[in-house]
Amino acid sequence: MNQNLSSLSNEKGKTSDNPEAPIIVGLDIGTTKIAAIAGRKNEYGKLEILGFGQAPSHGVQHGQVLNIDQTIRAIEVAMDNCIKSNPDLQISEVYVGIAGHHIKSLQTRGDLVRQNSINEIQGSEIEQLIENQRKTFIPAGDEIIDVIPQDFHVDNFQNIKDPIGYNGVKVGANFHIITGDRNAIRNINRAVERSGLKTKDLVLQPLASAAAVMSELDMEAGVAILDIGGGTSDLAVFYEGILKHTAVIPFGGENITNDIKTGLGVLKQQAEAMKKQFGCAIANEAKSNAYITIPGLRGMQPKQISVKNLANIIQARMQEILEFVNYHLKQQGLDPKILNGGIVLTGGGSQLNHLLQLTEYITGLNARIGYSNEHLAANHVDTLKNPMYATCLGLILKGYDDYEKQRKSFNNTYVHVAVPSIFEKTGMENVAKEEEVSVDTPVKPKEAKKRNKSIWDNFKKSLLDLFEEEADQEMK
């Protein structure tokens, strides 16, 4: 459930140290949640969070907007909560993340014969080279989302990272082109525009997450990032500072929840709560004598759920996702031995217990959780560094990359916006905390009978609260 983030600090020193920089808003339209974060870089190049809002996602499945009206309402709730957190904000444009089964990629090569080869290569020529790739033939019904140069060449000189300042007759590059279904892209843009906003740019979610949790050193060493979201798991692989591959794996946290729901015969809310509270990605690490008591509905007997059975279900699905990662690495000829940076897990699904160990076992890569620590200002609450917000923060960083490289025009009208104290460590620590359906802690079977009555009372109350919350959302 969203918090009302309305307190605002007027203390001296709370305003941004870089007021001339634009405020950029990242909008993450996910399968389970929609999050909006407004931020600005300070004089040290760190992000100061100026607004935050989120809402349960409706109308989105596997990363795709299917029900536009429901998505619009969810976006409006998230944006309202963001503005409530800081009433000084004026938001009209957003950077939007995109994912889904429809995302594809291809490699191309392009060249540009220079009209004036006497002078050094200029940035405008590189922009023209990139723009020419947007004419690349792609299947009917698809649309180009992004054109990403990998490495450049000038005449006979190869593997140039930045050709600006070189001199030559011909400049060219290898490109990674990301495409998506035209209707899916149109649905996202329509939902954003009908929410009263303008899409500044669409950014592939794993690239946004990579910007938030990885450094140039990671990309140089070779690293794979796996963003485990609600509807999909998104993969991006970097080597020698170059984006080598992107892929969308059609499974995510929602699939795990549905597996638990079906396999254990529980409600979806209970399955989600059990996954978060007691979920484990390695069955052998789960206690074999621990059980979760689920109250029976309509007078039926309570159900005993083995924590080990829960872990078996989670491990099976996570193993499938990680085997997809192996498949994509082998398909691109990327030996795990060359990825010295290992694999970085981010997104809400990355927080499962023992997932790092399972990842290392399946992929043979060193694994770590990706946090946005190095990009956020030091005084921000740790909750905003949660991996589930990596995409949103990365969208802001992508926006700043456009601003600093003058790829897009930005207006600087937001010059007096302060950082709300609620986003600082001295403020409310659970700024983005969500309410969960309570599920009782594991107990041995003999102890469970004594607790059934109180368990049922707690469960009944949580269900009533849940329905009241949904009714409130519908009335809005």
Steps between C-alpha positions, in 0.01 A plus 500: 500500500635846412607735771389863502833673459391856560756635745749743352808651656571873477820484700807675370713274284215277380479653153698352214858619461452494124171688443567567131488127417161369387285275713458168320225250578529126445177302458525123537182335368536149638281194527459524878563868572529838334765724653587863430814668634602861442867588544771750428878472506678711760835672456678170577318315223285301743123463473283685747152352516238774491186291471383141520170326435380152419178309447394139441513426129183401318463437129862392446596138434852373434619859463243592233216749540185304410223696672572866432226641726618302805861596429405869475332488840805331655737756344284784630506357854879459488550854367258645755696331779823636351365856500357456852849411618621839377227754406760728338547255214356575156520188285417500129761268342622155602757244394317168469641147529393238248520121511289204395504189284482711184847655550761380250849609399727478197854595403576729203795685355484846347741743332496869416719655231592842630431809289794690648780257581751777572344590836476278806191286551221694674221383730238594238651245260474225762137594563436478125667157488276379783189653344572321171467167681137578575435424132613139555253244369308333783200263492159653427317600816822575692649836588853604594525600867870579523818496291810443712848534346741231619839585351606741224750485218663785309646395165722202589511564874272261691353468852479873573275590793461871424588616147435870563826684432636235262566581137407280205301457183249249635360437848288199591386287790347173609154551648270318739143582393211435739154455352153439637146437386347821367168445674668430835705821468189693400310370804774621737515843339122528496469409868766757593353776284145441621634532855589860416871434441739496207742213432843658475653170396447124523792311655548124510466402866821293537700791358340737751571255784859462379548877513382501862698209646816469289808710439722544194748265667239223519417537131866501405566181695202324347172458683148369454209673671179310568204716600242263652172686479141400556413389147837450330869464578712731285860423405776732377861396445795740481863426408789743453259784566274394211142376513527153348152357544153566637217253552163475671436174688123439518492409870511710816377532856134465399574157352654388828197628691262319265705181530468518879128575476437201273747259656397559861131583447502842669371847416721721285542750784614219729738367235658845457534547876656155548745566217614828655512386862615138480610453138832332432663433162680182613280224639787334691543820703137493619415337833334164443305514829364855462140564394283800420140483622245633251145539640228308318226697326132471595558276798740261327795361690821707507767394255860417590748618235850355511768768467708246307220443247473877460873517429479215248243694296702822511824323409344330196385830347816694589713222355303528175564876485872453561524228237359754253790727599745219420326442167532865397866518602584187298294621203711818486825309545564668835706269718419565869876502564537834321230667713729596785232725650272197542124535501311779675147427620252780546125556498251390765559129436872528578433508876415130540708324762791294362439623145864607466619148580258347248609752235866420550429127484293516180700761305850448635527878546568695815175668605401806700191709563498833316435805716494866394728611785764676294248710306277620785589788729640361825225634727210318331301227675620148425153399380551697179809286429282190489567302177132523405549873431817458292315541170336823613829650619672383184240681290594825675868433431420428135323834487803674643719329241279656230519837675878497541559389141238748373301229323166654602376841605414553867334795669632610838182629660532302824765711673370525857401143584627373835590147601222377733632389838297182461757377247789550740622254761375729774150474356262208460701185425214307342423763235432235236394211718200302379243327713511123475242236565616341823589132504594336826856395570602137453419271789520131567171309449437440874518869575275598213167378648520737797532798271230428242234724655724807528639431154152500351416828673817662365441364153137616495609849602770511231249395234253768610777759488598380156147526361456845656822612335388371160160667541674829577710467185192431286317803641790717398 
